Amino acid sequence: MSELGGGPNPLFLREEELVRGIEMLFYAYRDFTSDPDEILKNYGFGRAHHRVVHFVGRNPGMSVAELLAILKVTKQSLSRVLSQLVREDFVRQQKGTRDRRQRLLYLTDKGQALFDELSRPQRARVARAYREAGAEAVAGYRRVLIGLLNQDERDAVLASVEKNQ
């Protein structure tokens, strides 16, 4: 495995190291999304569809309002994507039991199959990277990801991620 610049740099807060880290995030995101992007093309879907399928799959019964809060998109933007997923039977909506105005979201069997198909190559990519890096590096990576989250949302994000284990 080739590492950027060899071993750990004790000057990791230098401007150049920060810019390298940012650039590596761009490249990693490009490659991390490349496999699902190819799969999504077969369905006529894009990354917004992927995000909806992912979060509904990980949080069955979540409300549309909760999904909006996670994705931080406009109602109009989500409505377009969600309507297509519902129309094509990947997601189903159910009225809330306490509040009938609430719309709760669930993946259908077809939606669960898409979730699995999209996440399979990403799980393999992350598993390979974790194996190559080792447990200590994975723990450090997790700390870095937590540090990248907006401070006022960290606890909520961590609670969401942890409840799905």
C-alpha positions as CSV (number, residue, x, y, z in Angstrom):
1,M,0.0,0.0,0.0
2,S,1.4,3.4,-0.9
3,E,1.0,6.1,1.8
4,L,0.9,9.8,1.1
5,G,4.3,11.0,2.1
6,G,5.3,7.8,4.1
7,G,4.8,7.6,7.8
8,P,2.9,9.9,10.1
9,N,3.9,13.6,9.8
10,P,4.5,15.3,13.1
11,L,3.6,18.5,11.4
12,F,0.1,17.4,10.5
13,L,-1.5,20.8,11.1
14,R,0.6,22.6,8.5
15,E,-1.3,24.2,5.7
16,E,0.0,21.8,3.1
17,E,-1.0,18.8,5.2
18,L,-4.5,20.2,5.7
19,V,-4.9,20.7,2.0
20,R,-3.6,17.2,1.3
21,G,-6.2,15.8,3.7
22,I,-8.9,17.8,2.0
23,E,-7.8,16.6,-1.4
24,M,-7.7,13.0,-0.3
25,L,-11.3,13.3,1.0
26,F,-12.3,14.5,-2.5
27,Y,-10.6,11.5,-4.2
28,A,-11.9,9.0,-1.6
29,Y,-15.5,10.3,-2.0
30,R,-15.1,10.0,-5.8
31,D,-14.1,6.4,-5.6
32,F,-16.4,5.5,-2.7
33,T,-19.4,6.7,-4.8
34,S,-18.2,5.3,-8.1
35,D,-19.6,1.8,-7.8
36,P,-23.1,2.9,-6.6
37,D,-23.2,5.6,-9.2
38,E,-22.9,2.9,-11.9
39,I,-25.6,0.9,-10.3
40,L,-27.9,3.9,-10.0
41,K,-27.6,4.6,-13.7
42,N,-29.4,1.3,-14.4
43,Y,-32.4,2.6,-12.5
44,G,-32.3,6.2,-13.8
45,F,-31.4,7.4,-10.2
46,G,-28.8,9.7,-8.8
47,R,-26.9,10.2,-5.6
48,A,-30.0,11.9,-4.0
49,H,-31.9,8.6,-4.5
50,H,-29.0,6.7,-2.9
51,R,-29.0,8.9,0.2
52,V,-32.8,8.5,0.6
53,V,-32.6,4.7,0.2
54,H,-29.6,4.5,2.6
55,F,-31.2,6.5,5.4
56,V,-34.7,5.0,5.1
57,G,-33.1,1.6,5.0
58,R,-31.1,2.3,8.1
59,N,-34.0,4.0,9.9
60,P,-37.2,2.2,9.0
61,G,-40.3,4.2,10.1
62,M,-38.5,7.5,10.0
63,S,-40.6,10.5,9.2
64,V,-40.2,12.7,6.2
65,A,-39.3,15.6,8.6
66,E,-36.5,13.5,10.1
67,L,-35.2,12.6,6.7
68,L,-35.3,16.3,5.7
69,A,-33.3,17.1,8.9
70,I,-30.6,14.5,8.0
71,L,-30.3,15.4,4.4
72,K,-30.5,19.1,4.8
73,V,-32.3,19.6,1.5
74,T,-35.4,21.5,0.6
75,K,-38.8,19.9,0.8
76,Q,-39.1,20.4,-3.0
77,S,-35.9,18.6,-3.7
78,L,-36.7,15.7,-1.4
79,S,-40.3,15.5,-2.7
80,R,-39.1,15.0,-6.3
81,V,-36.8,12.1,-5.3
82,L,-39.1,10.5,-2.8
83,S,-42.1,10.7,-5.1
84,Q,-40.1,8.8,-7.7
85,L,-39.0,6.1,-5.2
86,V,-42.5,5.7,-4.0
87,R,-44.0,5.6,-7.5
88,E,-41.5,3.0,-8.6
89,D,-42.1,0.9,-5.4
90,F,-38.7,1.3,-3.7
91,V,-40.2,3.2,-0.7
92,R,-43.6,3.1,0.9
93,Q,-45.2,5.7,3.0
94,Q,-47.4,5.1,6.0
95,K,-49.4,7.5,8.1
96,G,-48.2,8.0,11.6
97,T,-50.2,6.2,14.4
98,R,-50.1,9.2,16.7
99,D,-50.1,12.0,14.1
100,R,-52.0,11.1,10.9
101,R,-50.3,14.0,9.1
102,Q,-47.0,12.4,9.6
103,R,-45.6,10.2,6.8
104,L,-43.4,7.3,7.9
105,L,-41.0,5.8,5.4
106,Y,-40.0,2.2,4.8
107,L,-38.2,0.4,2.1
108,T,-40.2,-2.1,0.2
109,D,-38.6,-5.5,-0.7
110,K,-37.5,-3.9,-4.0
111,G,-36.0,-1.0,-2.0
112,Q,-34.2,-3.3,0.4
113,A,-32.7,-5.2,-2.6
114,L,-31.5,-1.8,-4.0
115,F,-30.1,-0.9,-0.6
116,D,-28.2,-4.1,-0.5
117,E,-26.9,-3.8,-4.1
118,L,-25.7,-0.2,-3.5
119,S,-24.1,-0.9,-0.1
120,R,-22.3,-4.2,-1.1
121,P,-19.4,-2.6,-3.0
122,Q,-19.1,0.2,-0.4
123,R,-19.0,-2.3,2.4
124,A,-16.3,-4.2,0.5
125,R,-14.3,-1.0,-0.1
126,V,-14.5,0.1,3.6
127,A,-13.7,-3.5,4.8
128,R,-10.6,-3.6,2.6
129,A,-9.4,-0.2,3.8
130,Y,-10.0,-1.1,7.4
131,R,-8.1,-4.4,7.0
132,E,-5.2,-2.6,5.4
133,A,-5.1,0.2,8.0
134,G,-5.6,-1.8,11.1
135,A,-7.7,-1.4,14.3
136,E,-5.7,1.6,15.7
137,A,-6.0,3.5,12.4
138,V,-9.7,2.8,12.1
139,A,-10.2,4.1,15.6
140,G,-8.3,7.3,14.6
141,Y,-10.3,7.6,11.4
142,R,-13.5,7.4,13.3
143,R,-12.3,10.2,15.6
144,V,-11.4,12.3,12.6
145,L,-14.8,11.8,11.1
146,I,-16.5,12.7,14.4
147,G,-14.3,15.9,14.4
148,L,-15.5,16.8,10.9
149,L,-19.2,16.8,12.1
150,N,-20.8,20.1,13.1
151,Q,-20.3,20.2,16.8
152,D,-23.9,21.0,17.6
153,E,-25.0,17.8,15.7
154,R,-22.3,15.3,16.9
155,D,-24.3,13.7,19.7
156,A,-27.4,13.3,17.5
157,V,-25.4,11.8,14.6
158,L,-23.5,9.5,16.9
159,A,-26.7,8.3,18.5
160,S,-28.2,7.6,15.1
161,V,-25.2,5.7,13.9
162,E,-24.9,3.7,17.2
163,K,-28.6,2.7,17.4
164,N,-28.2,1.0,14.1
165,Q,-25.5,-1.4,15.2
